Amino acid sequence: MRLLGRGVRCVRGGREVLSGLDFEASSGEVLAVTGPNGSGKTSLLRIIAGLLALAGGSVELEGGGDELTLPDQAHYLGHRDAMKPALSVHENLSFWRDFLGGEAVDAKKNLVNDSLVSESLINDSLAAVGLDHAAHLPAAYLSAGQRRRLSIARLLVTRRPVWLLDEPTSALDAAGQALFVRLMSEHLARGGLIIAATHAPLGIESRELRIGETS
Ligand SMILES: Nc1ncnc2c1ncn2[C@@H]1O[C@H](COP(=O)(O)OP(=O)(O)OP(=O)(O)O)[C@@H](O)[C@H]1O
């Protein structure tokens, strides 16, 4: 699988933010998008996620699911944690699983239509990010790092091969960063790919795409 961007152009508020940008990332690879504030890193992730229109060029996923669009095959984790504060941690994750079309699979990768299995997927995902003890707390009570962990759990309730991550390690403590590195490594080992906008090292081997140097 390969994500390919050619001649990408982005205009925001009448200003050209990206122009003629080429990039690619393959299965098992992390592309770290770096550059000064306002250089267009978030805009690029939002274009790939289908949340922002291209003003020119193309972005394509080769070797993905034939009947699925690129946005259907991508997880977008913005730098703001998209959680409803009045819902519990568990309810927030259930919402995202349903919204993203989460499917439970058994050990032989067969689809399982079983609410108990779905329930254990939520619990396993919360445990994987160290939030099992907080499942019934309102999301409003979470600390910044815990909110980030809950966002990361979204990546686990539905498997999608392309992870688009905006400043994914912000607010994470050392243990949280180590945990996230492990989750990213497992994702890459399964053939996934990651594009991350970041100002800080991700703690995992990556290739750099530097943008906005001249602006
Ligand atoms: N909704 C919008 N309308 C107009 N301009 C916008 C909008 N959103 C972003 N911009 C502009 O687009 C440019 C790129 O913003 P973007 O958020 O992609 O940068 P970034 O590289 O992610 O920055 P940072 O490192 O600060 O997160 C900035 O000049 C910003 O002001």
The ligand as an ORCA input file, in Angstrom:
! r2SCAN-3c Opt
* xyz 0 1
  N     -10.116     28.229      8.379
  C      -9.092     28.949      7.921
  N      -9.295     30.052      7.161
  C      -8.272     30.778      6.679
  N      -6.989     30.479      6.899
  C      -6.730     29.411      7.661
  C      -7.755     28.599      8.203
  N      -7.179     27.594      8.902
  C      -5.862     27.771      8.794
  N      -5.588     28.858      8.063
  C      -4.258     29.357      7.700
  O      -3.576     28.367      6.946
  C      -2.186     28.407      7.259
  C      -1.718     26.999      7.588
  O      -2.317     26.579      8.808
  P      -2.021     25.135      9.413
  O      -2.879     24.994     10.630
  O      -2.166     24.126      8.339
  O      -0.488     25.266      9.810
  P       0.451     24.301     10.684
  O       1.711     24.085      9.928
  O      -0.294     23.085     11.097
  O       0.741     25.228     11.954
  P       1.155     24.868     13.478
  O       2.571     24.398     13.479
  O       1.011     26.224     14.134
  O       0.152     23.885     13.994
  C      -2.013     29.409      8.401
  O      -1.535     30.621      7.855
  C      -3.405     29.587      8.943
  O      -3.625     30.871      9.446
*
